[in-house]
Structure formats: C-alpha cells, structure tokens
C-alpha cells in the first residue's frame, strides 16, 4: 500500500481535476467523499479507481475495517498525509476518505420493474437533487429521472447530499419525450406536482406503477408537461409563502404516494 506525501503526485492531481465536469467526462470517473459514502459505494458494488485516506485521522472501527475489506477486494487504497488529504477534500475539516469511482450509465429500460420512480425537470441545484434522492431511497423508490438536462448527475455536491443513497438508486438522464414514451410502454401513471393540481391530502393511493414528476425549481411544469400527466397534485399551503423548496415538497409528496403517511 503506497503512502502519498506530495500534493503534486499525479494521482492526487487527477483527483483534484474531478471537481470539474470536463474532467469527470474525460476520465469516466467521479468523486465521493466521507467514510459512509465510500462505504455505500463499496457495499453497492461500484467499481473504484482509487481510495485515499489519512491514517492519522481514521479513528473509527468501521473506517479501518472498510479499508481492510477494500484491500482484500484489490481496491487501490492510498494512505496520505493530512496536507494531501485536505488538498483533495472539498468539505472543510473532512475526516475520512475520498474515492474516485467509475461512472455507471443507467438506461430507462433498466428501471422497467420499479414501482415508484421520481423525475425532475432540468434541475439546477445538485444539493436539491441529492436530497430528493435520499428521500426516494427512504421510501423504497426505484430510481430518479433527470429530464432535459440540468445538473451533472455525477456532481460531488449531489453525491454528498444523497448521503449514500446515490449508490443504491439508479439515475437516468433522458428527454421528456423519452420518458413519456417509456411510461406508456411499461404502464406507468405520471403524477405531476403543480399549484394547479388537486389537494394532495385527498389523493387516493393507486396500486400501480407511478412516476412522480417535479418541475424546474424556477418555473415548475410547463403546459406541455402538465398535459402529459395522468394526475396533478398540490400541497395545501397556509401563510404567506406560495411554494416550498423542491426537496421539501418532494419529501411530502413522495411519502404520500408511497402510502407511508
């Protein structure tokens, strides 16, 4: 096991480059940071390029056992100095690990057996996407569709905000037209979220496969997207605000549709 002491080491330079989408695309790699995030990726069977950790600050039994388990699977693990670790960790005062992981590209056809799928139209905030993914995982959801572009699905902030859920729930980037065709082919009901929808509290749980569609953070669903929905739901609002943060709204609606509230 190699010990890296220089921030100019080529492996360390590669890791730092993965903070940008250009190099993530070129290398086919992305970053995940933190003991439990790296552990989730390992347990879910993702392929690692390299794992870096600071042995002087790896105090948990879980962390040490995780390194041992990865070494047995021939994962490339490198101990680094604190200075080197801080040069590759995005989050200040991180204690744990940073790993470069090989991308997986999931297709719509891979989700056809899932009963509950969420979809976001052109999301811009990676933290919101990661938070929604965490909620989706908590209700046993089966995947997230990113519609018509938006945030990079391998953005480090998205991975971190998912709290490990990213590695268990496939993410698929598709066009709106592709999603509509897929939902028709595999018998999904498309449930949109809009202030124009009926009161969510009065929604009757359907025993069918559902896609829950969330509009863009700024504009919501457009008329074409609304017309494609089989149902439109709204969250009852009181007070002065007319909307919620999308990740908060998603949590309320997804729990309702999953029949958990």
Beta strands, then each sheet from edge to edge (+ up, - down):
strand 1: 3-4
strand 2: 29-33
strand 3: 48-53
strand 4: 77-80
strand 5: 97-102
strand 6: 116-121
strand 7: 144-147
strand 8: 171-174
strand 9: 189-199
strand 10: 210-214
strand 11: 231-234
sheet 1: 1+ 4+ 3+ 5- 2+
sheet 2: 8+ 7+ 6+ 10+ 9+ 11+
end
